[in-house]
Amino acid sequence: MGVTNPELEFSRACRIKDKTAYIKITSISSYNSEDLWGDLQLLAKNNIENLVIYLNSPGGAAFQGLAITDELRIFKEKKIRITAEGRGLIASAAVPVFLIADHRIASKYTIFLIHPAKLWKWGLFAESLDDLQSQAKMIGLLQSNYAENVAACSKLTKEQILEMMKKDTWFTAEEALKYGFVDEIK
């Protein structure tokens, strides 16, 4: 695998003005943890004081969402304030990314979605019982980590999040405020 950013330049999603950086995420799959890691490394070297993330995302790959959440959590340890501005849809893998921010703002009409963890498969393949059991364990770990991340940044418990994850659970910005997902509604 080659290095896609050997000069360690900012990604196309990241801009700086004064001491504030701005990152736009419209899909967890299109702005991945590797791009974010590079942007955050450069932001730390440029003495950034604030990071504002614009987020309007239907989600994406669950492990990318958790990796992005981890990168932002680690970045916060540098005492750089993170604000997330949610618009349109904050769904699936985008939820923990939104919640990790220090201050979370959603527009009045933002819609949120939490759903069961799923495994996407395609093509022709054969699987053994061991394969299926291994995949079941992986999905269980994914659901547990997701629920733990969301619970740590909200008023809900891990058990309440796991209950919400039993089916597609859609909610409004007002409900998100009640759950502690949002600090401010615009």
C-alpha positions in Angstrom: 0.0 0.0 0.0 1.5 3.3 -1.0 1.4 6.6 0.9 -1.4 8.7 -0.6 -0.2 11.9 1.2 3.6 11.7 1.4 4.0 15.5 1.9 1.5 15.4 4.8 -0.7 18.1 3.4 -4.1 19.0 4.6 -6.9 17.0 3.0 -9.5 18.7 0.8 -11.9 18.6 3.8 -9.8 20.7 6.1 -9.3 24.5 6.2 -7.7 26.9 8.7 -8.6 30.5 9.5 -6.7 32.3 12.3 -6.4 29.7 15.2 -9.5 27.7 14.1 -9.6 24.7 11.8 -12.7 23.6 9.9 -13.3 20.1 8.7 -16.3 19.0 6.6 -17.6 15.5 6.8 -20.5 14.4 4.6 -19.8 10.7 4.7 -17.8 8.6 7.2 -16.6 6.5 4.2 -15.5 9.5 2.1 -13.5 11.2 4.9 -11.7 8.3 6.6 -9.6 8.1 9.8 -6.3 8.2 7.8 -7.2 11.5 6.3 -8.3 12.8 9.7 -5.1 11.6 11.4 -3.0 13.5 8.9 -5.1 16.7 9.3 -5.0 16.4 13.1 -1.2 16.0 13.1 -0.8 19.2 11.0 -3.4 21.1 13.1 -1.4 20.2 16.3 1.8 21.5 14.7 0.0 24.8 13.6 -1.1 25.7 17.2 -4.8 25.4 16.4 -7.0 26.4 19.4 -10.4 25.3 18.0 -11.6 22.7 15.6 -15.1 23.0 14.1 -16.5 20.0 12.3 -19.4 20.3 9.9 -21.2 17.0 9.9 -24.1 15.9 7.6 -23.6 12.2 7.2 -25.7 9.1 6.5 -22.9 7.2 8.3 -20.6 4.8 6.6 -18.3 1.9 7.6 -18.7 1.3 11.4 -15.1 0.7 12.1 -14.1 3.9 10.3 -16.6 5.8 12.4 -15.1 4.4 15.6 -11.6 5.1 14.4 -12.5 8.7 13.6 -14.1 9.0 17.0 -10.9 7.6 18.6 -8.7 10.1 16.6 -10.8 13.0 17.8 -10.9 11.7 21.4 -7.0 11.5 21.4 -6.8 15.0 19.7 -8.9 16.5 22.5 -6.2 15.5 25.0 -4.1 18.3 23.4 -6.6 20.8 24.9 -8.0 21.8 21.6 -11.7 22.6 21.7 -13.9 20.6 19.3 -17.3 21.9 18.1 -19.5 19.7 16.0 -22.2 21.4 13.8 -24.8 18.8 12.7 -27.0 19.4 9.8 -29.5 17.2 7.9 -28.7 13.7 9.0 -26.4 12.3 11.7 -26.8 8.6 11.3 -25.1 5.3 12.2 -21.3 5.6 12.3 -21.6 9.4 12.3 -23.3 9.5 15.7 -20.2 8.8 17.9 -18.2 11.2 15.7 -20.7 14.0 16.4 -20.9 13.1 20.1 -17.2 13.2 20.8 -17.1 17.0 20.4 -16.9 19.3 23.4 -19.8 21.4 22.1 -22.5 19.9 19.8 -24.8 22.0 17.8 -27.6 20.7 15.6 -29.9 22.6 13.3 -33.6 22.4 14.3 -34.4 19.9 11.6 -31.4 17.6 12.0 -32.5 13.9 12.2 -30.5 11.3 14.0 -30.4 7.5 13.5 -29.1 4.6 15.6 -29.6 1.0 14.3 -28.4 -2.5 14.8 -24.9 -3.4 13.7 -24.9 -5.2 10.4 -22.5 -7.2 8.3 -22.6 -6.5 4.5 -21.7 -9.4 2.2 -21.7 -9.8 -1.5 -20.5 -12.3 -4.1 -20.2 -16.0 -4.0 -18.7 -17.4 -0.8 -18.9 -20.4 1.5 -18.9 -20.1 5.3 -18.4 -22.6 8.0 -20.1 -22.6 11.4 -16.8 -21.3 12.8 -16.9 -18.4 10.3 -20.4 -17.4 11.4 -19.6 -17.7 15.1 -16.6 -15.5 14.6 -18.7 -12.9 12.7 -21.3 -12.9 15.4 -18.6 -12.2 18.0 -17.3 -9.3 15.8 -20.7 -7.8 15.5 -21.2 -8.2 19.3 -17.9 -6.3 19.9 -18.9 -3.6 17.4 -22.3 -3.1 19.1 -20.7 -3.0 22.5 -18.0 -0.5 21.5 -20.5 1.7 19.7 -22.9 1.7 22.6 -20.1 2.5 25.1 -18.9 5.4 22.9 -22.4 6.9 22.6 -23.2 6.4 26.3 -19.9 8.0 27.4 -21.0 11.2 25.6 -24.7 11.3 26.4 -27.2 11.1 29.2 -28.1 7.5 28.2 -26.6 4.3 29.6 -24.9 1.7 27.5 -27.9 -0.6 28.1 -30.3 2.1 26.8 -28.2 2.5 23.7 -28.1 -1.2 23.1 -31.9 -1.3 23.5 -32.2 1.5 20.9 -29.9 -0.5 18.6 -32.4 -3.4 18.5 -34.2 -1.6 15.6 -33.8 1.5 13.5 -34.3 4.3 16.0 -34.9 7.7 14.4 -35.1 10.9 16.5 -35.2 14.6 16.2 -32.8 17.3 17.3 -35.2 18.0 20.2 -35.1 14.4 21.3 -31.3 14.4 20.8 -31.1 17.4 23.2 -33.1 15.4 25.8 -30.8 12.4 25.4 -27.7 14.6 25.9 -26.5 14.2 22.2 -26.9 17.9 21.5 -25.9 21.0 23.6 -27.6 23.6 21.4 -30.2 23.7 18.7 -30.0 26.5 16.0 
